[in-house]
Amino acid sequence: MRRMILLLATLGALHSPAAATVIDGEILRQTGNGEFVKLDTDPPFSVGYDTFNTDHLYAFDEDQNIELIEPIRVDIGAQPMIPAGSIVASHYVFFDSYNGVQYGYVMFDAPILGIAAFQQTMAATDFLANTDVTYISEELRGLERGDRVWIDEDDPHRLWVYWAGSSPGDYIRVFTALSPAAMM
């Protein structure tokens, strides 16, 4: 029965325009004048190494509701691995500022399963990007010393960030569970 539900969930996700998505965010404290910006990936753009140079907290959706053939390692989460057979949605969150500090959050419509926060785990999960976004300076992705990200203990849909931006910036990949909206 579980395999049938998983298959139906996967098929529903493939034919539904809705998916686990970034739904909101906010910068609560910062040095600078940024705001939360959800990027639309329909028009192609590049991300990485000073392509934005603003005080904004950015997020965008990558591949949505994909069944993992193999487990993936995460740097932050309840478990060190998201197991094979899990259906995940991938999201990119970043701060690309020359110089600044921000504390804020990003909200998703499904619970966060894990976060790739370092170059190796981000590179290993690039197969979940699947957008027209061009990722540059991939070897510089991840968090810098002193930066923090964490999943809200009371609301697993909320990702908290506290990071200081400097060139090239801070970049993470967030994995959420299957969105109930994708089943509609």
C-alpha positions in Angstrom: 0.0 0.0 0.0 2.8 2.4 0.9 4.5 1.9 -2.5 1.2 2.7 -4.2 0.7 5.9 -2.3 4.4 6.9 -3.0 3.8 6.2 -6.7 0.6 8.2 -6.8 2.3 11.0 -4.9 5.2 11.0 -7.4 2.8 11.0 -10.4 0.7 13.8 -8.8 3.8 15.9 -8.3 4.9 15.4 -11.9 1.5 16.7 -13.3 0.8 19.4 -10.8 2.0 23.0 -11.2 2.0 23.5 -7.4 5.0 22.3 -5.4 6.7 22.7 -2.1 7.6 26.4 -2.3 9.2 29.3 -0.6 6.1 31.2 0.7 7.6 34.1 2.7 10.5 35.5 4.5 11.7 38.6 6.4 14.8 40.2 7.6 14.3 41.1 11.3 17.6 42.8 11.9 20.5 43.9 9.6 23.2 46.3 8.7 21.9 47.6 5.4 18.6 48.2 3.7 17.7 44.8 2.4 14.4 42.9 2.3 13.3 39.3 1.5 13.1 38.6 -2.2 11.7 35.4 -3.7 13.2 35.1 -7.2 11.2 33.8 -10.2 13.3 31.2 -12.1 11.4 31.6 -15.4 13.7 34.4 -16.7 17.3 32.9 -16.6 19.8 34.6 -14.2 23.1 33.8 -12.6 23.8 33.3 -8.9 27.1 33.2 -7.1 30.2 35.3 -6.6 28.9 38.9 -6.4 26.2 38.7 -9.1 23.6 40.5 -6.9 25.7 42.6 -4.4 22.7 43.8 -2.4 21.5 43.5 1.3 18.6 41.4 0.3 17.9 37.9 1.6 17.0 35.8 -1.5 15.4 32.5 -2.1 14.1 30.5 -5.1 12.7 27.1 -5.8 14.8 24.5 -7.6 13.6 21.0 -8.6 10.3 20.0 -6.9 8.9 16.8 -5.5 11.6 14.4 -6.7 11.8 10.8 -5.4 15.4 10.2 -4.2 17.0 7.2 -5.9 19.9 7.4 -3.4 20.1 9.0 0.0 21.6 12.5 0.3 23.8 13.8 3.1 22.8 17.0 4.8 24.8 19.3 7.1 21.8 20.4 9.2 18.7 18.4 10.0 17.2 15.9 12.4 19.1 13.1 10.5 22.5 13.3 8.7 20.9 11.6 5.6 17.6 12.0 3.8 16.9 8.4 2.8 16.4 7.0 -0.7 12.7 6.8 -1.5 12.0 10.2 0.1 10.2 12.8 -2.0 11.9 16.2 -1.6 11.7 19.7 -3.0 14.9 21.7 -3.3 15.3 25.4 -2.6 18.3 27.8 -2.8 18.7 30.5 -0.1 21.4 33.2 -0.3 22.8 36.5 0.9 25.1 38.1 -1.7 26.4 41.3 -0.1 29.7 43.0 -0.2 29.5 43.7 3.5 26.6 43.3 5.9 25.0 41.2 8.6 21.4 39.9 8.7 19.1 37.9 10.9 15.9 36.7 9.4 13.9 33.7 8.2 12.4 32.0 5.2 9.1 30.1 5.3 8.3 27.0 3.2 4.9 25.4 2.7 6.3 22.0 3.7 8.5 20.9 6.6 12.3 21.2 6.2 14.1 17.9 6.1 17.6 19.1 5.9 20.1 21.7 4.7 23.2 21.5 2.6 25.4 24.3 4.0 28.9 23.4 2.8 30.5 23.1 -0.6 30.7 19.3 -0.7 27.1 18.7 0.2 25.9 21.4 -2.2 27.9 19.9 -5.0 26.6 16.4 -4.3 23.0 17.7 -4.5 23.4 19.9 -7.6 21.3 17.3 -9.5 18.3 18.8 -7.7 18.8 22.3 -9.1 17.1 21.7 -12.5 16.3 25.3 -13.3 17.6 27.8 -16.0 19.7 29.4 -13.2 23.4 29.5 -13.9 25.4 28.7 -10.8 28.9 30.3 -10.9 31.8 30.0 -8.5 30.4 26.8 -7.2 33.6 26.1 -5.2 32.8 29.2 -3.0 29.3 28.1 -2.0 28.2 27.4 1.5 28.5 29.3 4.7 31.4 31.3 6.0 32.9 31.1 9.4 30.6 32.4 12.1 27.4 32.1 9.9 24.5 30.1 11.3 21.3 28.6 9.9 18.8 26.5 11.8 15.4 24.9 11.5 12.9 26.4 13.9 12.2 23.9 16.7 8.5 25.0 17.0 7.8 25.4 13.3 9.8 23.1 10.9 8.5 25.2 8.0 10.7 28.1 9.1 14.5 28.4 8.4 16.4 30.9 10.5 19.5 32.6 9.1 22.1 34.7 10.9 25.0 35.5 8.6 27.5 38.1 7.7 27.9 38.7 4.0 31.2 39.3 2.3 32.4 38.4 -1.1 31.3 35.9 -2.5 28.3 35.6 -0.1 26.5 32.8 1.7 24.6 30.1 -0.2 22.7 27.1 1.1 20.3 24.5 -0.3 17.2 23.6 1.7 15.3 20.3 1.2 11.6 20.2 2.2 9.1 17.4 2.2 6.4 16.8 -0.4 4.0 19.7 -0.4 0.3 19.0 0.2 -0.5 21.6 -2.4 1.2 19.4 -5.0 -1.4 16.8 -4.5 -4.3 19.0 -5.6 
